Structure formats: structure tokens, C-alpha cells
Amino acid sequence: MYKNRLKDLMLERNISNHKLAKETTISRQAISKIKNNEFHDISVNVLTELLEYFDLSFDEFGTIYTREECLRTLLPDKGFNHKNLDLLESLLSENLRISCKYNPYSSEQCLNIWSKGYFKKFSFSGNMRINTSLYGLTFEITDFDLYKKSENFHFDDFYNFYKKFIIQLEHYALTLGFTQIVINVNSYTDKDLDTRLEPRKVNSKDLNFLTSNYKYSNRENELIKTSIIKKRGYIEHSDNDSYQKIKSEKERINNYVDCLNHLTFFEKEQKRISMFSEGNIYSDHYTKKFIKPLNSELIPKEKLEKDVKRRWGW
């Protein structure tokens, strides 16, 4: 990838878009695109004309980066700095009527967040981070714990509040230009069934039953989270074909038991456990990552794959 210096050069030499367009054959629209994206894919003809106009060599006009290096140069502007935290706070306060406290760390690439006030209705704490992958710039929610505390906070209101919270985080990531958002989901210990389970998508009736009749715990939090993100198009990430097959079979069983309306929630869970056992499907209790694409790729991932292979001699 080639990182151009057009914006800095025009500023140094006091050249406007209009002036540059008038004195070259490059349109103002093309100039704006190159200025506003240092890694804009410049055609050979346009680059040649810019080099002649500024009387600079290829190396003086810009710098060659691998795709991985390119993505990492974009990360600082998307970190949890004051400007971006102000954006996050405005989204939460304007759309959810809540305010949070923020503690960025690791060069503003990670964030601890928790609610202030409102503790009689709910409590929230979470952890987020930004990073890069083959798929581009990633906004990852590593922890998202939204707990219902008030009996007066009815299920429908709480569920919609939970969903709106996730939607605002999606808006935040989308606005900053992240390629994808990732939400981590964890297994939980079901004390009523005395076993550890992977969360699944659960219908609203069963979720209402749980939150209305049992003390809100990690079980309810993970089940509501999983149910919401699956409805919003998040897909569980899988690294290999063998796991993909197991995941598909688990999904088939989970969807089947959720439709058994004559059974209670716990009877469905016992049915699920039984079907997993009969099919020799064993649960793994690692954190699962659910991914949703946001902005289109800034740079094709194939370029990073080539960079990695070249670097390691594959």
C-alpha cells in the first residue's frame, strides 16, 4: 500500500483543491478523495501528474506500507481518545438517557466502561478494544454485562433497552469506520440444572419467564445477549471446516428445542443436553466471537495474506 502526503504538501504550499484542479487535469473530486484518505488507490496517470506538479520523487511523495502496517497506522485515530469517547457518550446519553464512566488503557486501544447512576434499575459494565485482522479494523466488545436489578423494569422494556445499547455501539463503530464489530459470548453455569452450558438464541417467552421468576445472573445476561446479536445478523466465527460442521449441528439442535412450545425452558435445556449427548457433540466452553460486517473493506484482505506469506516465506 502507498501512503500519500498530498494533504500535507498542499497545506505547506498553500494550494487549494480548486488551484490544483485548475493547474492539472485532476478533478476536484479525485483530489478530495486522495487528500482525505492517505491510502487512496491512486492511478499511475494521476500519481505521475502529481509527482511532476510537486516536483517530487515517488519516495518523497509517499511511503510504501504493507496492508498490515496500513491498518495499524489507522488505529490511533480510532482509539478511545477524548474525541471518540465524547461521541460514544453522546450516543448513549441521547438515545438511552444514560451516562457512563470510561477508563481507556493500553495506548487508548482498550476501554473499561461502566454505568453511573441508575443502579436501582440496572447496572452495566463492559470492556472493549480495537485491533486489526485479515478482515480489517475490528471493534471488539470483549465483555458486555447488563444486569436487570429492578422488578419494576419489565422484561420488554429491559430487552429493548439491551438491544438499543448494542445498536448504539454498532453506530459508534460504523461512524469511526471500523470494518467489523465483534461481540464475545461466554458459557455459563446453570445452577438449576447443575451443568455448564453454551448460550443459545432463546425466544422472548422463555427469556421473560427466566427474568421474571429467577434472580438475574450470568445465565440470563448471556442468553439475552446471544438472542439479540443473532437476530441482528451476527455470525459465530469458526476457524476450520470441522468446527463449522459441529457448529451447524449445534445450531440445528438449538433451533429445534427452542420451537418445542409445549416444553418449559428447563425441559428444553434437558432435551438439548440429551440430543448433544446422543450425537456425540461435546460443548466447548471457550469464549465465542460473533461477527457482524460494518463498513466495506478499506483494503482487500488478499493483500494482507500476500504480505504475511511473503514475510514468513510461505
SEGU-138315 format. One record per residue: x, y, z of N, C-alpha, C in turn. Coordinates in steps of 0.1 Angstrom, whole numbers, padded with zeros to 4 digits, always signed. Example, Ala and Ser with C-alpha at 12.3 -4.5 7.8 and 13.67 -1.06 7.14 Angstrom:
+0132-0057+0078+0123-0045+0078+0132-0033+0078/+0128-0022+0071+0137-0011+0071+0129+0000+0079/
***
This chain:
+0008-0012+0000+0000+0000+0000+0009+0012+0000/+0004+0023-0006+0011+0036-0007+0004+0047+0000/+0011+0052+0010+0006+0063+0018+0010+0076+0013/+0001+0084+0007+0005+0097+0001+0005+0108+0011/+0013+0119+0007+0014+0131+0015+0007+0143+0009/-0003+0141+0001-0009+0152-0007-0014+0163+0003/-0021+0158+0013-0028+0168+0022-0017+0177+0029/-0006+0171+0034+0005+0179+0040+0011+0188+0030/+0014+0183+0018+0020+0191+0007+0012+0203+0003/-0001+0201+0002-0010+0212-0002-0010+0223+0009/-0010+0218+0021-0010+0228+0033+0003+0235+0033/+0014+0229+0031+0027+0235+0032+0029+0246+0021/+0023+0243+0009+0025+0252-0002+0013+0261-0005/+0003+0260+0005-0009+0269+0004-0016+0267-0010/-0018+0254-0013-0025+0251-0026-0039+0246-0023/-0049+0252-0028-0063+0247-0026-0067+0236-0036/-0078+0230-0033-0083+0220-0043-0086+0226-0056/-0092+0238-0056-0095+0245-0068-0083+0248-0076/-0072+0253-0070-0060+0257-0077-0053+0244-0083/-0052+0233-0075-0046+0221-0080-0054+0215-0092/-0067+0216-0091-0075+0210-0102-0074+0219-0115/-0073+0232-0113-0072+0241-0124-0059+0240-0131/-0048+0237-0123-0034+0236-0129-0030+0222-0133/-0039+0213-0132-0037+0199-0136-0049+0194-0143/-0049+0181-0147-0061+0175-0153-0069+0167-0143/-0065+0168-0130-0071+0160-0120-0084+0168-0114/-0095+0161-0113-0107+0167-0109-0106+0170-0094/-0115+0180-0089-0115+0183-0075-0120+0171-0067/-0129+0164-0073-0134+0152-0065-0123+0142-0063/-0115+0139-0073-0104+0130-0071-0094+0135-0061/-0091+0148-0062-0082+0154-0052-0087+0153-0038/-0100+0155-0036-0105+0154-0022-0104+0139-0017/-0106+0130-0026-0105+0116-0022-0091+0112-0018/-0081+0117-0025-0067+0114-0022-0063+0121-0009/-0068+0134-0007-0064+0141+0005-0070+0135+0017/-0083+0131+0016-0090+0126+0028-0087+0111+0032/-0080+0104+0023-0076+0090+0026-0062+0089+0021/-0053+0089+0031-0038+0088+0028-0035+0075+0020/-0044+0065+0021-0041+0052+0014-0050+0050+0002/-0055+0061-0003-0064+0060-0015-0056+0054-0027/-0062+0045-0034-0056+0038-0045-0055+0048-0057/-0043+0054-0059-0041+0064-0070-0037+0057-0083/-0043+0061-0093-0039+0055-0106-0025+0060-0110/-0018+0053-0119-0005+0057-0124-0005+0071-0130/-0015+0073-0139-0015+0086-0146-0017+0098-0136/-0025+0096-0126-0027+0107-0116-0015+0109-0108/-0009+0098-0103+0003+0099-0095+0014+0105-0102/+0016+0102-0115+0027+0108-0123+0025+0123-0124/+0012+0127-0126+0010+0141-0128+0012+0149-0114/+0009+0142-0103+0011+0148-0090+0026+0150-0087/+0034+0139-0091+0048+0140-0089+0055+0151-0097/+0050+0153-0110+0055+0163-0118+0051+0177-0113/+0039+0178-0108+0034+0191-0103+0042+0196-0091/+0044+0186-0081+0051+0190-0069+0066+0188-0070/+0071+0184-0082+0085+0182-0084+0091+0173-0073/+0085+0161-0071+0090+0152-0061+0091+0138-0067/+0100+0130-0060+0101+0116-0064+0090+0108-0058/+0089+0096-0062+0079+0086-0057+0081+0085-0042/+0093+0083-0037+0096+0082-0023+0094+0094-0015/+0095+0106-0021+0093+0119-0014+0078+0122-0013/+0070+0117-0022+0056+0120-0022+0048+0111-0013/+0054+0099-0010+0047+0090-0001+0056+0078+0004/+0049+0069+0011+0057+0058+0017+0049+0045+0014/+0057+0034+0011+0051+0021+0009+0049+0014+0022/+0037+0009+0024+0033+0001+0036+0027-0013+0032/+0029-0023+0040+0022-0035+0039+0007-0032+0043/-0002-0040+0040-0016-0038+0044-0017-0038+0059/-0010-0047+0065-0010-0048+0080-0005-0035+0086/+0006-0029+0081+0011-0017+0086+0002-0005+0083/-0005-0006+0071-0015+0004+0068-0026+0004+0078/-0032-0007+0081-0042-0008+0091-0038-0003+0105/-0026-0006+0109-0021-0002+0122-0019+0013+0122/-0016+0019+0111-0014+0034+0111-0028+0041+0113/-0039+0034+0109-0052+0039+0111-0058+0038+0125/-0052+0028+0133-0057+0025+0146-0058+0037+0155/-0047+0045+0157-0046+0056+0167-0058+0065+0166/-0062+0069+0154-0074+0078+0152-0087+0072+0157/-0087+0059+0158-0099+0052+0162-0099+0047+0176/-0088+0051+0183-0087+0047+0197-0097+0054+0206/-0096+0051+0219-0106+0056+0229-0100+0069+0234/-0098+0079+0225-0094+0092+0229-0105+0101+0233/-0103+0113+0237-0113+0122+0242-0124+0124+0232/-0120+0127+0220-0129+0130+0209-0139+0118+0207/-0133+0106+0206-0141+0094+0203-0150+0090+0215/-0145+0092+0227-0153+0090+0239-0165+0100+0240/-0162+0112+0236-0173+0122+0235-0184+0117+0226/-0180+0111+0215-0190+0105+0205-0198+0094+0212/-0191+0085+0218-0197+0074+0225-0207+0079+0236/-0203+0088+0244-0211+0093+0254-0224+0100+0249/-0222+0107+0237-0234+0114+0232-0244+0104+0226/-0239+0093+0220-0248+0082+0215-0256+0076+0227/-0249+0073+0238-0256+0067+0249-0265+0076+0256/-0261+0088+0258-0269+0098+0265-0281+0102+0257/-0280+0104+0244-0291+0109+0236-0301+0098+0233/-0296+0086+0231-0305+0075+0227-0310+0066+0238/-0302+0065+0249-0305+0057+0260-0308+0064+0273/-0305+0077+0273-0306+0085+0285-0298+0080+0297/-0286+0076+0294-0276+0071+0304-0263+0078+0302/-0255+0077+0313-0241+0083+0312-0232+0072+0318/-0220+0071+0313-0211+0061+0317-0197+0067+0321/-0190+0060+0328-0176+0063+0332-0166+0055+0323/-0155+0061+0319-0146+0055+0310-0132+0054+0315/-0125+0043+0312-0111+0042+0316-0103+0035+0305/-0098+0044+0296-0090+0038+0285-0076+0034+0289/-0070+0024+0283-0057+0020+0287-0051+0013+0275/-0038+0008+0276-0031+0002+0265-0030+0011+0253/-0025+0023+0255-0024+0033+0244-0037+0037+0238/-0048+0037+0246-0061+0040+0242-0067+0030+0232/-0062+0018+0232-0067+0008+0223-0077-0002+0231/-0078+0000+0244-0087-0008+0252-0095+0001+0261/-0107-0003+0266-0115+0006+0274-0123-0002+0284/-0123+0002+0296-0132-0003+0306-0143+0008+0307/-0156+0003+0308-0167+0012+0308-0177+0007+0318/-0184+0016+0325-0194+0012+0335-0204+0023+0337/-0216+0020+0340-0227+0030+0342-0225+0037+0355/-0230+0050+0355-0230+0057+0367-0245+0061+0370/-0249+0060+0382-0263+0062+0385-0272+0051+0380/-0285+0052+0380-0294+0043+0375-0293+0029+0382/-0286+0028+0393-0283+0015+0398-0296+0008+0404/-0307+0015+0406-0319+0008+0411-0326+0000+0400/-0323+0004+0387-0330-0003+0376-0321-0013+0369/-0308-0009+0367-0299-0018+0361-0284-0014+0364/-0275-0023+0361-0261-0020+0362-0254-0025+0350/-0244-0018+0345-0237-0021+0333-0222-0020+0335/-0215-0030+0330-0200-0029+0329-0196-0036+0317/-0185-0031+0311-0180-0038+0299-0166-0035+0296/-0160-0042+0286-0147-0040+0282-0146-0040+0266/-0139-0031+0260-0139-0030+0246-0124-0028+0242/-0121-0032+0229-0108-0030+0224-0109-0029+0209/-0098-0023+0203-0097-0022+0188-0085-0029+0184/-0085-0035+0172-0074-0042+0167-0075-0044+0152/-0066-0051+0146-0066-0054+0132-0066-0069+0129/-0072-0073+0118-0072-0087+0114-0071-0088+0099/-0072-0100+0094-0073-0102+0079-0085-0095+0074/-0095-0092+0082-0108-0086+0078-0108-0071+0080/-0097-0065+0084-0096-0051+0086-0096-0046+0100/-0102-0034+0102-0102-0028+0115-0114-0033+0123/-0111-0038+0135-0121-0045+0143-0124-0038+0156/-0137-0036+0159-0141-0031+0172-0147-0043+0179/-0140-0046+0190-0144-0059+0197-0149-0056+0211/-0161-0061+0214-0167-0060+0228-0164-0073+0235/-0154-0072+0243-0149-0085+0250-0158-0088+0262/-0164-0078+0268-0173-0081+0279-0185-0071+0278/-0197-0076+0280-0209-0068+0280-0218-0073+0290/-0219-0068+0302-0227-0073+0313-0237-0062+0317/-0250-0064+0312-0261-0055+0315-0270-0063+0324/-0271-0059+0337-0279-0067+0346-0292-0059+0351/-0303-0066+0350-0315-0061+0354-0316-0062+0370/-0319-0051+0377-0319-0051+0391-0333-0048+0397/-0341-0041+0389-0354-0037+0395-0365-0046+0390/-0374-0050+0399-0386-0058+0395-0395-0049+0386/-0394-0036+0388-0403-0027+0381-0398-0025+0366/-0386-0029+0363-0381-0028+0350-0386-0040+0342/-0397-0039+0335-0404-0050+0329-0395-0056+0318/-0397-0069+0315-0389-0076+0305-0388-0069+0292/-0400-0066+0286-0400-0060+0273-0391-0047+0272/-0393-0039+0283-0385-0026+0284-0370-0029+0285/-0367-0039+0293-0353-0042+0296-0347-0048+0283/-0354-0057+0276-0349-0064+0264-0346-0053+0253/-0356-0044+0252-0354-0033+0242-0343-0024+0245/-0341-0021+0258-0330-0013+0263-0317-0020+0260/-0316-0033+0262-0304-0041+0259-0301-0040+0244/-0311-0042+0236-0309-0042+0222-0304-0028+0217/-0310-0017+0222-0307-0004+0218-0292-0001+0222/-0288-0006+0233-0274-0004+0238-0264-0010+0228/-0267-0022+0223-0259-0028+0213-0259-0020+0200/-0271-0015+0196-0272-0008+0184-0264+0005+0184/-0263+0012+0196-0255+0024+0197-0240+0021+0196/-0236+0009+0201-0222+0005+0199-0219+0002+0185/-0229-0003+0177-0227-0005+0163-0226+0008+0156/-0234+0018+0160-0234+0031+0153-0220+0037+0156/-0215+0036+0168-0202+0041+0172-0191+0035+0162/-0191+0022+0161-0181+0015+0153-0182+0019+0138/-0195+0020+0134-0198+0024+0120-0193+0038+0117/-0196+0047+0126-0192+0061+0124-0177+0063+0123/-0169+0055+0131-0155+0056+0131-0148+0049+0120/-0156+0041+0112-0150+0035+0100-0145+0021+0103/-0149+0014+0113-0144+0000+0116-0150-0009+0105/-0142-0019+0101-0147-0029+0091-0157-0038+0097/-0155-0042+0110-0165-0051+0116-0165-0049+0131/-0176-0054+0137-0178-0054+0151-0179-0068+0156/-0172-0071+0167-0172-0085+0173-0177-0084+0187/-0186-0093+0190-0191-0094+0204-0188-0108+0209/-0181-0108+0221-0178-0121+0227-0189-0126+0235/-0191-0139+0235-0202-0146+0243-0195-0157+0251/-0199-0158+0263-0193-0168+0272-0203-0179+0277/-0198-0190+0279-0206-0201+0286-0210-0197+0300/-0220-0203+0306-0224-0200+0319-0227-0213+0327/-0227-0212+0340-0231-0223+0348-0245-0222+0352/-0253-0232+0348-0268-0232+0351-0269-0239+0365/-0271-0232+0375-0272-0238+0389-0285-0246+0390/-0295-0243+0383-0307-0251+0384-0306-0265+0377/-0297-0265+0367-0295-0278+0360-0282-0284+0364/-0274-0277+0372-0261-0282+0377-0252-0286+0366/-0251-0277+0356-0242-0280+0345-0238-0267+0338/-0227-0268+0330-0222-0256+0323-0227-0257+0309/-0232-0246+0303-0238-0246+0290-0233-0235+0281/-0234-0237+0268-0232-0227+0259-0245-0219+0257/-0245-0206+0256-0257-0199+0254-0263-0201+0240/-0276-0200+0238-0282-0202+0225-0292-0191+0224/-0298-0189+0212-0309-0180+0209-0321-0185+0216/-0328-0177+0224-0340-0181+0231-0351-0172+0228/-0363-0178+0226-0375-0169+0223-0378-0160+0235/-0386-0150+0232-0389-0139+0241-0397-0145+0253/-0406-0155+0250-0414-0160+0261-0406-0167+0272/-0396-0175+0267-0387-0182+0277-0378-0172+0284/-0373-0162+0277-0365-0151+0284-0373-0144+0294/-0385-0141+0291-0394-0134+0300-0396-0142+0313/-0398-0155+0311-0400-0165+0322-0388-0165+0331/-0376-0165+0325-0364-0166+0333-0362-0153+0341/-0363-0142+0334-0360-0129+0341-0371-0125+0351/-0383-0131+0350-0394-0128+0359-0394-0137+0371/-0389-0149+0370-0390-0159+0380-0377-0163+0387/-0366-0158+0382-0353-0162+0387-0344-0150+0389/-0335-0150+0398-0326-0139+0401-0317-0138+0388/-0317-0125+0384-0309-0122+0371-0294-0125+0374/-0289-0134+0365-0275-0138+0367-0268-0138+0353/-0256-0144+0353-0248-0145+0341-0256-0153+0331/-0264-0163+0335-0272-0171+0326-0281-0162+0317/-0289-0154+0324-0298-0145+0317-0291-0135+0308/-0280-0130+0313-0272-0120+0306-0267-0125+0293/-0261-0137+0293-0255-0143+0281-0266-0148+0271/-0278-0153+0277-0288-0157+0268-0295-0145+0261/-0297-0134+0268-0303-0122+0261-0293-0117+0251/-0281-0116+0255-0271-0111+0246-0270-0119+0233/-0270-0132+0234-0269-0141+0223-0281-0140+0214/-0293-0140+0221-0305-0139+0213-0306-0126+0205/-0302-0115+0211-0302-0102+0204-0292-0101+0192/-0280-0105+0194-0270-0104+0184-0273-0113+0172/-0278-0125+0175-0282-0134+0164-0293-0128+0155/-0302-0122+0162-0313-0116+0154-0308-0104+0146/-0297-0098+0151-0292-0086+0144-0281-0090+0133/-0280-0103+0130-0272-0107+0119-0257-0111+0123/-0254-0112+0135-0241-0116+0139-0239-0131+0136/-0227-0135+0131-0224-0149+0128-0212-0153+0137/-0214-0165+0142-0203-0171+0150-0191-0174+0141/-0179-0169+0146-0167-0171+0138-0162-0185+0140/-0158-0192+0129-0152-0205+0130-0139-0206+0122/-0129-0212+0127-0116-0213+0120-0114-0224+0110/-0122-0235+0112-0119-0246+0103-0132-0253+0099/-0131-0261+0089-0143-0268+0083-0149-0278+0093/-0141-0285+0101-0146-0295+0110-0154-0288+0121/-0150-0277+0126-0158-0270+0136-0170-0264+0130/-0170-0260+0118-0181-0255+0111-0193-0265+0110/-0189-0278+0108-0199-0289+0108-0205-0291+0122/-0197-0291+0132-0202-0292+0146-0211-0280+0149/-0207-0268+0145-0215-0256+0148-0228-0257+0142/-0228-0262+0129-0241-0263+0122-0251-0273+0129/-0245-0284+0134-0254-0294+0140-0259-0288+0154/-0250-0281+0161-0255-0275+0173-0266-0265+0171/-0264-0257+0160-0274-0247+0157-0287-0254+0153/-0287-0265+0146-0299-0272+0142-0306-0277+0155/-0299-0282+0164-0305-0287+0177-0310-0276+0185/-0303-0265+0186-0307-0253+0194-0320-0247+0188/-0321-0246+0175-0333-0241+0169-0345-0250+0171/-0342-0263+0170-0353-0273+0172-0359-0272+0186/-0350-0272+0196-0356-0272+0210-0363-0259+0213/-0358-0248+0207-0365-0236+0210-0379-0235+0205/-0382-0244+0195-0396-0244+0189-0405-0254+0196/-0400-0261+0206-0408-0270+0213-0417-0263+0224/-0427-0257+0219-0435-0248+0228-0442-0255+0239/-0444-0268+0238-0451-0275+0249-0442-0278+0261/-0428-0275+0259-0419-0277+0270-0415-0264+0277/-0412-0265+0290-0407-0254+0297-0392-0251+0293/-0387-0239+0297-0373-0236+0293-0364-0247+0298/-0365-0251+0310-0356-0261+0316-0357-0275+0309/-0369-0278+0305-0372-0291+0298-0365-0290+0284/-0365-0279+0278-0358-0277+0265-0343-0278+0267/-0338-0273+0278-0324-0274+0280-0320-0289+0283/-0328-0296+0290-0325-0310+0292-0326-0318+0279/-0335-0314+0271-0336-0320+0257-0324-0317+0249/-0319-0305+0250-0307-0301+0242-0295-0309+0247/-0294-0310+0260-0282-0318+0266-0283-0332+0261/-0295-0338+0261-0297-0352+0257-0293-0354+0242/-0298-0345+0234-0295-0346+0219-0280-0344+0216/-0274-0335+0223-0259-0333+0222-0252-0347+0225/-0256-0353+0236-0250-0365+0241-0252-0376+0231/-0264-0378+0226-0268-0388+0216-0260-0386+0203/-0257-0374+0200-0250-0371+0187-0235-0370+0189/-0230-0374+0201-0216-0372+0205-0210-0358+0202/-0219-0349+0205-0215-0335+0203-0211-0329+0217/-0199-0325+0218-0194-0321+0231-0193-0305+0231/-0197-0299+0241-0196-0285+0242-0182-0281+0246/-0177-0270+0239-0165-0264+0244-0169-0251+0250/-0162-0247+0261-0166-0236+0268-0157-0224+0267/-0150-0224+0255-0142-0212+0252-0151-0200+0248/-0145-0188+0250-0153-0176+0245-0155-0177+0230/-0167-0174+0226-0171-0174+0212-0172-0160+0207/-0167-0158+0195-0168-0145+0189-0178-0144+0178/-0188-0135+0179-0198-0133+0169-0195-0120+0162/-0195-0121+0148-0190-0110+0140-0201-0105+0131/-0201-0092+0129-0210-0085+0120-0203-0075+0112/-0203-0076+0098-0196-0067+0090-0203-0053+0091/-0194-0043+0090-0200-0029+0090-0196-0022+0077/-0185-0014+0077-0181-0007+0065-0174-0017+0056/-0175-0014+0043-0168-0022+0033-0153-0021+0035/-0146-0031+0031-0132-0032+0033-0124-0020+0028/-0115-0014+0036-0107-0003+0032-0097-0008+0022/-0092-0021+0024-0082-0026+0016-0085-0041+0015/-0084-0047+0003-0088-0062+0002-0079-0070+0010/-0085-0080+0018-0077-0088+0027-0067-0097+0020/-0069-0100+0007-0059-0108+0000-0045-0102+0000/-0045-0088+0001-0032-0081+0001-0024-0084+0014/-0032-0085+0025-0025-0088+0038-0021-0103+0037/-0029-0112+0032-0025-0126+0031-0012-0127+0023/-0010-0120+0012+0002-0120+0004+0014-0114+0013/+0011-0103+0020+0022-0098+0029+0027-0108+0039/+0017-0115+0045+0021-0125+0056+0029-0136+0049/+0024-0141+0038+0031-0152+0031+0045-0148+0027/+0047-0136+0022+0060-0131+0018+0069-0129+0030/+0063-0124+0041+0072-0121+0053+0077-0134+0059/+0068-0145+0059+0072-0158+0065+0077-0168+0055/+0078-0164+0042+0083-0173+0032+0075-0185+0029/+0061-0184+0030+0052-0195+0028+0051-0197+0013/
***
